């Protein structure tokens, strides 16, 4: 990518897209094209077609998606598969039609089978059944990976796919109805501290293991891969280390300064038992994360605590 190239970041107001925009700006990229969902509905094929013909971006980073936690994924199953397939199909197809030099598609670690061996290697894709609660979302993301590969195979498009692990960072979603586990814990402990509650209830048993990557680290990896990775298939982006939900809750409790107890509600779903990325592929290319988890959560909490 050259400094004057037109780069379209789809989903620029989300946690991932906004981090990518910040990373591009850090290196002096100013020709960044963005559209809010009100300005451009990526589910609308004609609107996307018109946008690409008018703007003619050189590069596309597809960070736009309909996302949510366990409850949202399980409740709005039709919305998650339908809307995500529409968004990615429209952007990928019209990138091809308009001669985009390179496209990056961002997926999710939920593409891997529920009971896949750990850590998750890229080649484990499609080797087993998915986690039931977010299967529609995962299938949409798998379709996006395969679509990028198909356009590479048939048309020679340089379309790549990356799979981030669980993310956190600025512009995260703290709505308890549809947020992911880390922002939900920050919100719960902050509220409990403010209200002098005696305990905080945590969904599940606390035993599942999860890996967490700061959005700024993800953005740095995406920036690196846009310049150094041009292959079919996918590449994992993560830290290569995980902790239990209980350990995570205790860490958030410490950072927030909550003095009460933890209560685990084992009647609530745990989700996948473990999701740890094998990051040997991206390490071999020369990229590694920089922000450790405690430092990252502390910086995020300092930024949002007055808004919660």
Secondary structure, DSSP 8 states (H G I E B T S, - for coil): --TTS-EEEETTTSHHHHHHHHHHHHTT---EE---TTT--TT-HHHHHHHHHHH--SEEEE-------HHHHHHSHHHHHHHHHHHHHHHHHHHHHTT-SEEEEE--GGGS-TT--SSB-GGGTTSS---GGGHHHHHHHHHHHHHHHHHHHHH---EEEEEE-EEE-TT----TTT--HHHHHHHHHHHHHHTT-SEEEEES-S--EE-EEEHHHHHHHHHHHHHH---SSEEEES-S--EEHHHHHHHHHHHHT--SEEEEETTS---SSEE-B--HHHHHHT------HHHHHHHHHHHHTTT-
